Amino acid sequence: MSEPSRFDRGHTDDLMSFLAASPSPYHAVANTAERLEKAGFRQVAETDAWDGTSGGKYVLRGGAIVAWYVPEGAAPHTPFRIVGAHTDSPNLRVKPLPDAGAHGWRQVAVEIYGGPLLNSWLDRDLGLAGRLTLRDGSTRLVNVGRPLLRVPQLAIHLDRSVSAEGLKLDKQRHLQPIWGLGNDVREGDLIAFLEQEEGLAAGEVTGWDLMVHSVEPPAYLGRDQELVAGPRMDNLLSVHAGVAALAAVSSGAEPPYIPVLAAFDHEENGSQSDTGADGPLLGSVLERSVFARGGSYEDRARAFAGTVCLSSDTGHAVHPNYAERHDPTHHPRVNGGPILKVNVNNRYATDGSGRAVFAAACEKADVPFQSFVSNNSMPCGTTIGPITAARHGIKTVDIGVAILSMHSARELCGADDPHLLANALVAFLEG
């Protein structure tokens, strides 16, 4: 009989707090780092020389974080067990010249990031969050978490065909949010507003990475509150589970592997950045960890050859109104446990031996799991899994939690699946 679950519905409560506090990848990374610090991890700078001491460490770079725990006496060739995830979500992001408007309305110019369900951003109370870069080169997180912006939908009286023919949105013309009234477009207005919000001097902000977010908090839903509705579950649900699992493993018996959490930015637009999974960050951290413990290139090769990564990202639960869009024999259900993602064309990295690794972890944790494969007539999405496998030559398995409304401003998952995933990740990291 396996050990009792380490996490329960309290984990889901904590997930909801994490989602609400993480309206941007930069906030998600900061909150992850704070949790790691409480678990005894310490930040190391990429510009410093690293030592080979045991314990928990982490590296921050923009909207990405890589954390790892070195057990006492770990050899340089000790393999890694990696949980991979991403911190970004599809949304609307502020353009370099943000101040716009027409016909007496003041607006904020935004660009579409990733592949959001555009209609889900209409008629919502939206806040603004992200990162400000100051004149001295330092950065500051900003979060205006109150209703500030809104993308108003055209009234049905002016679009009589919308119910019969569907909503048609032009990405340039129809998704620019309003945030006030005025006939003059004043350059620098938005940034001046944020400087005032943060108590900064005028002209102190010289760069910004800003995005909008729904200010409606996550909430339990349903007759028995067996569901959770909230923003950015794709993929902060996995980030949250990963950091909880890493903290749990670092406080227990010394594992035979080096457990790692790698949470990347820019998955939603291809991962090709210095903070994305297709960049050098993960490989650099793993190699430096080997070399800091006195290892050679041979030790690095041995460690990578024995390494396994679970790429954890949300997947599709069977939709009751569109069941024909799913594979007829694979219908993942919410609260049915994490899903194992398979695609023979390598849109997911899972193979049979990887399935065995994940099945063993779920069995150890007494967690059920499900299989997901796309309908053959539908294009399959992808994840950081194939990128991680190809770039670093390490065995990678794609998993996640089944949700509805993926890429919506507000997604839906089962209330039990987050802690079931976290329990499976603990068992995997423990080896």
C-alpha positions in Angstrom: 0.0 0.0 0.0 1.4 3.4 -0.9 1.8 6.3 1.4 -1.2 8.6 1.9 -1.4 11.6 -0.3 0.9 14.5 0.6 -1.5 17.1 -0.8 -5.3 17.5 -0.6 -7.8 20.2 -1.3 -5.7 22.6 0.7 -3.3 22.5 -2.2 -6.1 23.6 -4.5 -6.9 26.5 -2.1 -3.3 27.5 -2.3 -3.3 27.2 -6.1 -6.1 29.7 -6.3 -4.1 32.2 -4.2 -1.1 31.6 -6.5 -3.1 32.3 -9.6 -4.6 35.5 -8.2 -1.1 36.7 -7.2 0.5 35.9 -10.5 -1.0 38.0 -13.2 2.2 38.0 -15.3 5.1 35.5 -15.8 7.3 37.9 -13.8 4.9 37.7 -10.8 4.7 34.0 -11.1 8.5 33.7 -11.0 8.7 36.0 -8.0 6.0 34.1 -6.1 7.7 30.8 -6.9 11.0 32.1 -5.7 9.4 33.3 -2.4 8.0 29.8 -1.8 11.4 28.3 -2.5 13.1 30.7 -0.1 10.7 29.5 2.6 11.7 25.9 1.8 15.3 26.8 2.4 16.5 27.4 -1.2 18.8 30.3 -2.0 19.2 32.3 -5.2 22.4 32.0 -7.2 23.4 34.6 -9.8 24.4 33.5 -13.3 27.3 36.0 -13.2 28.8 34.4 -10.1 31.0 31.4 -9.7 29.0 28.4 -8.4 30.0 26.1 -5.6 29.2 22.4 -5.4 27.6 22.5 -2.0 24.4 20.5 -1.3 21.0 22.1 -0.7 18.4 24.0 -2.7 19.3 26.7 -5.3 17.6 28.6 -8.0 18.3 30.9 -10.9 16.0 33.7 -12.0 16.0 35.1 -15.5 13.1 37.4 -16.6 9.9 35.3 -16.6 11.7 32.0 -16.1 13.1 30.1 -13.1 15.2 27.0 -12.7 15.5 25.5 -9.2 17.3 22.3 -8.1 18.1 20.4 -4.9 21.5 18.8 -4.5 21.4 15.9 -2.0 24.2 15.5 0.4 27.1 13.6 -1.2 25.6 13.6 -4.7 28.2 12.5 -7.3 28.9 14.7 -10.3 27.3 12.2 -12.6 24.0 11.9 -10.6 21.1 12.1 -13.0 18.4 14.8 -12.8 14.6 14.4 -12.4 13.0 17.5 -14.0 9.5 18.9 -13.8 9.2 21.3 -16.8 6.4 23.9 -17.1 5.8 27.4 -18.5 4.9 30.7 -16.8 3.2 32.5 -19.7 -0.4 32.5 -20.8 -2.2 33.9 -24.0 -3.4 37.4 -23.4 -3.3 41.0 -24.6 0.1 42.9 -24.2 0.8 46.6 -24.3 2.5 48.0 -27.4 5.6 50.2 -27.3 3.4 53.3 -28.0 0.5 52.4 -25.7 -1.6 55.6 -25.8 -4.4 55.5 -28.3 -8.0 56.5 -28.7 -10.8 57.7 -30.9 -14.2 59.4 -30.8 -13.8 60.7 -27.3 -12.5 57.4 -25.8 -9.1 56.9 -24.4 -7.6 53.4 -25.2 -4.5 51.3 -24.7 -2.9 49.9 -27.8 -2.4 46.1 -27.3 -0.9 43.2 -29.3 -2.2 39.7 -29.3 0.2 37.3 -27.4 0.0 33.6 -28.2 -3.4 32.1 -29.2 -6.1 33.4 -26.8 -9.8 32.8 -27.2 -10.4 36.4 -28.2 -14.0 36.5 -27.3 -13.2 35.6 -23.7 -11.5 39.0 -23.2 -14.7 40.9 -24.1 -16.7 42.8 -21.5 -14.4 41.8 -18.6 -13.0 44.0 -16.0 -9.3 44.0 -16.7 -6.3 45.0 -14.7 -2.8 45.7 -15.9 0.4 44.0 -14.7 4.0 43.2 -15.7 7.5 44.6 -15.3 8.8 48.1 -15.4 12.4 48.9 -16.2 13.8 52.0 -14.6 16.3 54.5 -15.7 19.0 52.9 -13.5 18.5 49.5 -15.2 16.6 48.0 -12.3 13.2 46.4 -12.6 10.0 46.6 -10.6 6.9 44.5 -10.7 3.6 46.4 -11.2 0.1 45.1 -10.7 -3.0 47.3 -11.0 -5.4 44.7 -9.8 -8.6 46.7 -9.9 -10.9 47.3 -12.8 -9.0 49.6 -15.2 -9.6 48.5 -18.7 -12.4 46.9 -20.7 -12.8 45.6 -24.3 -16.5 46.3 -25.0 -18.3 44.1 -27.4 -20.5 45.6 -30.1 -24.2 45.6 -29.1 -26.4 43.0 -30.8 -28.5 45.9 -32.2 -25.5 46.9 -34.4 -24.6 43.3 -35.3 -27.8 41.4 -35.8 -26.1 38.4 -37.4 -23.8 37.6 -34.5 -26.0 35.0 -32.9 -26.6 33.1 -36.2 -23.2 33.5 -37.9 -20.9 33.8 -34.9 -18.7 36.6 -33.6 -16.1 37.9 -36.0 -13.3 39.9 -34.4 -10.5 41.8 -36.2 -7.4 41.5 -34.0 -6.3 45.1 -34.8 -9.6 47.0 -34.7 -11.8 45.2 -32.2 -9.6 44.3 -29.2 -8.2 47.7 -28.1 -9.4 48.3 -24.5 -10.8 51.5 -23.3 -9.7 53.1 -20.1 -11.2 56.6 -20.0 -12.6 59.5 -21.8 -10.9 62.4 -23.7 -10.6 63.8 -27.1 -6.8 64.2 -27.1 -4.3 61.3 -27.1 -1.6 62.2 -24.7 1.7 60.5 -25.4 3.2 59.0 -22.2 -0.2 59.0 -20.4 -0.3 55.3 -19.5 3.3 55.1 -18.3 2.9 58.3 -16.3 -0.2 56.7 -14.6 1.9 53.7 -13.7 4.7 55.8 -12.3 2.2 57.5 -10.1 0.8 54.1 -9.0 4.3 53.0 -8.0 5.4 56.2 -6.4 8.1 56.8 -9.1 9.3 60.1 -10.4 8.1 61.3 -13.8 10.3 59.9 -16.6 11.9 57.2 -14.4 10.3 54.3 -16.4 12.2 53.7 -19.6 11.0 50.2 -20.6 8.0 48.0 -19.9 6.6 44.5 -20.4 2.9 44.9 -19.6 -0.2 42.8 -20.1 -3.8 42.8 -19.2 -5.6 40.3 -16.9 -9.0 39.6 -15.6 -9.4 40.9 -12.1 -12.1 38.4 -11.2 -10.6 36.1 -8.6 -10.5 32.2 -8.9 -13.5 30.5 -7.4 -14.9 27.0 -6.7 -17.8 26.2 -8.9 -20.6 23.6 -9.1 -23.2 22.0 -6.8 -20.5 20.3 -4.7 -17.7 22.8 -5.5 -15.9 20.0 -7.4 -14.7 22.5 -10.0 -12.4 25.5 -10.1 -12.7 28.5 -12.4 -9.8 30.8 -12.8 -7.2 32.5 -15.0 -3.8 31.3 -16.3 -4.3 27.6 -15.3 -2.4 27.0 -18.6 0.1 26.7 -17.2 0.5 28.1 -13.7 -1.3 25.1 -12.4 1.8 23.0 -13.3 4.2 25.6 -12.0 2.4 25.6 -8.7 2.4 21.8 -8.5 6.0 21.7 -9.5 7.3 24.1 -6.8 5.1 22.4 -4.1 6.6 19.0 -5.1 10.2 20.3 -5.2 9.8 21.8 -1.7 8.3 18.6 -0.4 11.1 16.4 -1.8 13.9 18.8 -0.5 12.5 18.5 3.1 12.4 14.7 3.1 14.9 11.8 2.7 17.7 12.5 0.4 16.6 11.4 -3.1 18.8 9.3 -5.5 18.4 12.0 -8.2 18.8 15.7 -8.3 15.2 17.1 -8.5 14.7 20.1 -10.7 11.9 22.6 -11.5 12.3 24.4 -14.8 9.5 27.0 -15.5 10.1 28.7 -18.8 8.6 31.8 -20.4 7.3 32.2 -24.0 5.9 28.7 -24.5 2.8 30.2 -26.0 4.7 31.7 -29.0 7.3 29.1 -29.7 9.8 29.1 -26.8 12.5 30.7 -28.8 14.0 33.2 -26.4 16.7 33.4 -23.7 14.0 32.5 -21.2 12.1 29.9 -23.3 12.5 26.1 -23.4 14.3 26.4 -26.8 16.9 28.7 -25.2 20.1 27.7 -23.4 18.9 28.3 -19.8 18.1 24.7 -18.7 21.2 23.2 -20.3 23.4 25.8 -18.8 22.1 25.3 -15.3 22.4 21.5 -15.4 25.9 21.6 -16.8 27.1 24.2 -14.3 25.7 22.1 -11.5 27.7 19.1 -12.7 30.9 21.1 -13.1 30.4 22.9 -9.8 30.5 19.5 -8.1 33.9 18.7 -9.7 32.4 16.9 -12.7 33.9 16.5 -16.2 32.3 16.4 -19.6 32.0 12.6 -19.2 30.1 13.2 -15.9 27.8 15.6 -17.7 27.1 13.0 -20.4 26.4 10.3 -17.8 24.1 12.6 -15.9 22.1 13.6 -18.9 21.8 10.0 -20.2 20.1 9.1 -16.9 17.9 12.2 -16.7 14.1 12.2 -17.2 11.9 15.2 -17.6 8.1 15.4 -17.0 6.8 18.2 -19.2 3.7 19.2 -17.4 1.1 21.3 -19.2 -2.7 21.4 -19.3 -4.6 19.3 -21.8 -8.1 18.9 -23.0 -10.8 17.3 -20.9 -13.7 15.9 -22.9 -16.2 18.6 -23.6 -19.8 17.6 -23.0 -21.1 19.9 -25.8 -18.4 19.0 -28.3 -17.5 15.3 -27.6 -17.2 14.7 -31.4 -14.1 16.9 -31.4 -12.2 14.4 -29.2 -10.8 11.0 -30.0 -13.7 8.6 -29.6 -11.8 6.2 -27.3 -9.8 8.8 -25.3 -12.0 11.0 -23.1 -10.1 12.4 -20.2 -12.3 13.7 -17.4 -11.8 16.3 -14.8 -11.0 14.9 -11.4 -9.9 11.7 -13.0 -6.2 12.3 -12.3 -3.4 13.7 -14.5 -3.2 12.9 -18.2 -0.4 11.3 -20.1 -0.2 13.0 -23.5 0.7 10.9 -26.6 1.3 11.9 -30.2 3.2 9.6 -32.6 4.3 12.5 -34.7 6.2 13.9 -31.7 4.1 16.9 -31.0 4.3 15.3 -27.5 7.5 13.6 -26.4 6.0 10.6 -24.7 7.0 7.1 -25.7 6.4 3.7 -24.2 9.3 3.8 -21.8 8.4 7.3 -20.7 4.8 6.1 -20.0 6.3 3.4 -17.7 8.2 6.1 -15.7 5.0 8.1 -15.2 2.9 5.0 -14.5 5.4 4.0 -11.8 5.2 7.4 -10.1 1.4 7.5 -10.1 1.3 4.0 -8.7 3.7 4.9 -5.9 1.6 8.0 -5.1 -1.7 6.1 -5.4 -2.8 8.6 -8.0 -5.0 7.5 -11.0 -3.9 8.8 -14.5 -5.6 9.0 -17.9 -4.4 9.0 -21.5 -4.9 11.8 -24.0 -4.5 11.6 -27.8 -6.0 14.0 -30.3 -8.7 13.2 -32.8 -6.9 12.2 -36.0 -8.9 14.9 -37.9 -7.7 17.7 -35.7 -4.2 19.3 -35.6 -2.4 18.5 -32.3 -1.0 21.2 -30.1 2.5 20.9 -28.7 4.5 21.7 -25.5 8.0 22.3 -24.2 8.4 18.4 -24.2 9.7 17.8 -27.7 11.9 20.9 -27.5 13.4 19.8 -24.2 14.0 16.2 -25.5 15.6 17.4 -28.7 17.7 20.2 -27.4 19.2 18.4 -24.4 19.0 14.7 -25.5 17.1 13.7 -22.3 14.1 11.4 -22.0 10.9 13.5 -21.8 7.3 12.6 -21.0 4.4 14.9 -21.6 1.7 15.0 -18.9 -0.7 17.5 -17.4 -4.1 18.2 -16.0 -7.3 18.0 -18.2 -9.2 21.3 -18.3 -12.0 23.0 -20.3 -11.8 26.5 -22.0 -8.0 26.3 -22.6 -6.6 29.7 -23.6 -9.7 31.5 -22.3 -9.2 34.4 -20.0 -10.9 32.1 -17.4 -10.3 28.4 -17.6 -12.0 25.4 -15.7 -10.4 22.4 -14.0 -11.4 19.8 -11.4 -10.8 20.7 -7.8 -9.0 17.5 -7.1 -6.7 17.3 -10.1 -4.2 19.9 -8.9 -3.3 18.0 -5.8 -3.3 14.6 -7.6 -0.8 16.1 -10.1 1.4 17.4 -7.2 1.4 14.0 -5.5 2.5 12.3 -8.7 5.3 14.8 -9.2 6.5 14.2 -5.6 6.7 10.5 -6.3 8.5 11.2 -9.6 11.1 13.5 -8.1 11.7 11.1 -5.2 12.6 8.4 -7.7 
